[in-house]
Amino acid sequence: MEYYSLNGNAPKVSFSEAVVGGLAPDKGLYFPENISPLPSSFFETIEDMDTIEIGFQTIKQFVGDEIPETELREILTDVLSFDFPVIDIEENIGTLELFHGPTMAFKDVGARFMARCLGYFNKNNENKVTVLVATSGDTGGAVAQGFLGVKGVDVVILYPSGKVSDIQERQLTTLGQNITALKVNGVFDDCQDMVKKAFLDESITNHKQLTSANSINIARWLPQLFYFVFAYKQVKSKKKDIVFSVPSGNFGNICAGIVASKLGLPVKHFVASTNINDTVVRYMNTSKYEPKPSKATISNAMDVGNPSNFIRIQQLFDNNFESLRNRFSAYSYDDESTKEAMKKIYHQSNYIADPHGAVGYLGLKEYDLKENEFGVFLETAHPVKFLDIVEDTLNTTIDIPLQIQRVLHKEKVSIAINDYKELKEFLLN
Ligand SMILES: *Cc1c(COP(=O)(O)O)cnc(C)c1O
């Protein structure tokens, strides 16, 4: 499989080149040259397949022959070592829990898959790769954990000071080894801008091989398509049309879901649910794409003003606004409505949703499911990751899972930086 740049001004590359490079030289995002639907027998017999087999069948065309089947299956066995259950919430609504991995956020799968691919490609390479990543909360922890101890790879994480939760901060600042956390005096967009700038700065890239581990990287982005297929396997027997609602920030997750539907996965409609960072919602209403600086919310992993993957979504619909609108809706919610939704889900269904999941729930409600439809909202993080907000809102206490207990008492270590110049100094030293 070859990948081309969506800016149309860079050579086509292989899977490994796209993974190692991150962004194309013309600053464009890489996109698969073609997406071939799976045979219908795949979806007819999906009940008989385990997660590894489903993962292998759905990802293999994107990896091609660059990772041999045995190794790819080993990588998937390692990456998909936990559950992805769909829990019924209401008569026609379920939630797909994506938080059973090591950092309890859905990004674990993408981060671990990318880390293992990069480790595979880099295993005989003398030169180190530096993974540079901006996080609005959860990416950092998942990437740090995913890459911890991977040979030949250093990880540098930029996060906005004071804008991630205490647990999120601990997850990305307490690991040590090949992981360094940079605490940026700014918002997530500042972190993301600095990362993008560094990739284009030859005075850095002439000395260091940099790559990204944000969902702009295809190895972070594409494996997220598994979730939608795993959910389908579980709800297929309901014999209803499936509508997915995806709490969205950079729109990588929902975009991967749309890739799954291109593989033939039967999905009726996609709902992108956002907080007040509503650039895509405004676009769907006006067909004008006008990014705005991000604003802080209680669903901070979605505080993104200019979602990087939206351009891939447009490409998946051949840049046709009408086709997009037929299969895709976007809605936005403020923190008050999010909290109300958390309370409603808790009191009606005795289920504790985190703020991101609650936004996803609201999106399904607004979409207004028909009789023959089943809605699945993605629960993208464990509620414990937003402990204070969840406990205050629901007036209850949450048991701290083991994965989190392990980081709670470790010392946070980070380096404060104020601007791009300081990032550059750090990278060149
Ligand atoms: C990253 C993240 C999101 C947003 O996912 P995108 O792929 O960036 O749209 C939603 N919820 C949580 C908990 C996240 O960590």
The ligand as an SDF file (V2000), in Angstrom:
LIG
                    3D

 15 15  0  0  0  0  0  0  0  0999 V2000
   -8.2020   12.0290   22.3240 C   0  0  0  0  0  0  0  0  0  0  0  0
   -9.4960   11.8620   22.9900 C   0  0  0  0  0  0  0  0  0  0  0  0
  -10.7030   12.1630   22.3440 C   0  0  0  0  0  0  0  0  0  0  0  0
  -10.7310   12.7490   20.9550 C   0  0  0  0  0  0  0  0  0  0  0  0
  -10.3090   11.8340   19.9850 O   0  0  0  0  0  0  0  0  0  0  0  0
   -9.9220   12.3620   18.5210 P   0  0  0  0  0  0  0  0  0  0  0  0
   -9.4810   11.1550   17.7980 O   0  0  0  0  0  0  0  0  0  0  0  0
   -8.8130   13.3510   18.7120 O   0  0  0  0  0  0  0  0  0  0  0  0
  -11.1310   12.9910   17.9480 O   0  0  0  0  0  0  0  0  0  0  0  0
  -11.8800   11.9290   23.0060 C   0  0  0  0  0  0  0  0  0  0  0  0
  -11.8930   11.4550   24.2700 N   0  0  0  0  0  0  0  0  0  0  0  0
  -10.7650   11.1620   24.9250 C   0  0  0  0  0  0  0  0  0  0  0  0
  -10.8610   10.6690   26.3220 C   0  0  0  0  0  0  0  0  0  0  0  0
   -9.5300   11.3380   24.3160 C   0  0  0  0  0  0  0  0  0  0  0  0
   -8.4260   11.0570   24.9890 O   0  0  0  0  0  0  0  0  0  0  0  0
  1  2  1  0
  2  3  1  0
  2 14  2  0
  3  4  1  0
  3 10  2  0
  4  5  1  0
  5  6  1  0
  6  7  2  0
  6  8  1  0
  6  9  1  0
 10 11  1  0
 11 12  2  0
 12 13  1  0
 12 14  1  0
 14 15  1  0
M  END
$$$$
